[in-house]
Amino acid sequence: MFSALRVAAQKGNAEAQFILGCISYNGYGVDRNCAEAFKWVRLAADRGDAIAKKRLVEMDANGKK
């Protein structure tokens, strides 16, 4: 599942990018990695994902990048 999600994210799918960011941030099945999470959430936000934009602001405010 993660590999298909990563492929979709790498191809520019904003939803997949946001999900990967959440997985990285929370450490679901992977080591927690805030820098990786910020990268994916930022990419999703740049593609116009409204939830990702909100999460990006929260992560930035909390110093989680």
C-alpha positions in Angstrom: 0.0 0.0 0.0 2.7 2.5 0.9 4.6 1.9 -2.3 1.5 2.7 -4.4 0.8 5.7 -2.3 4.4 6.9 -2.7 4.2 6.5 -6.5 0.9 8.5 -6.6 2.5 11.2 -4.5 5.6 11.4 -6.6 3.4 11.8 -9.7 1.8 14.8 -8.1 -1.4 13.5 -6.5 -2.1 16.0 -3.7 -4.3 13.6 -1.7 -1.5 11.0 -1.7 1.0 13.6 -0.8 -1.1 14.8 2.2 -1.6 11.2 3.4 2.1 10.4 3.2 2.8 13.6 5.2 0.3 12.4 7.9 1.9 9.0 7.9 5.4 10.4 8.3 4.3 12.9 10.9 2.5 10.4 13.1 4.8 7.5 12.5 2.1 5.1 11.2 4.1 2.0 10.2 7.3 4.1 9.7 9.7 6.0 11.9 8.3 9.5 12.7 9.9 12.1 10.5 8.7 15.7 10.8 10.9 17.0 8.0 9.6 14.3 5.6 6.0 15.1 6.7 6.5 18.8 6.2 7.8 18.1 2.7 4.8 16.1 1.6 2.2 18.3 3.3 3.8 21.4 1.6 3.7 19.7 -1.8 0.0 18.9 -1.3 -0.7 22.5 -0.1 1.1 23.8 -3.2 -1.2 21.8 -5.3 -4.2 23.5 -3.7 -5.3 20.9 -1.1 -7.2 23.0 1.5 -6.7 20.6 4.4 -3.0 20.4 3.7 -2.8 24.2 3.7 -4.3 24.3 7.1 -2.1 21.5 8.4 1.0 23.2 7.0 0.2 26.4 9.0 -0.3 24.3 12.1 3.0 22.4 11.6 4.8 25.7 10.9 3.4 27.3 14.0 4.4 24.3 16.2 7.9 24.2 14.7 7.3 20.8 13.2 9.3 21.2 10.0 
